[in-house]
Amino acid sequence: MKKNFLKFDTTDRGFAVAEFVDLYGSQCSLQKSSLATDDAIWLGVDKHFKPDVSTNVRMHLSRAQVRQLLPVLQRFVDTGNVGPSDDPHAIIGDDNDGEPD
């Protein structure tokens, strides 16, 4: 992986954005959201590597949702696995509202 994998910039409206290219060559980004009702980010593909696939297929994630994703992402970094944690205190929600149970 390149040392400068993430390119940091700001949008025209002044929101922070980190741009990067995934393993398939799709242009992706992680951007601070302007959502007024919640502190959130956009994460996903901005321009797909296949020209016939719709662009801007990003996820809109709240801080609570990111909080739940972080341990899984860290587990992937540490072990290469994304399955459930062996930690009995891990937060695993099933109601899909992004809030811890």
Secondary structure, 3 states (H helix, E strand, C coil): CCCCCCEEEECCCCCEEEEEECCCCCEEEEEECCCCCCCEEEEEEEECCCCCCCCCEEEEEEHHHHHHHHHHHHHHHHHCCCCCCCCCCCCCCCCCCCCCC
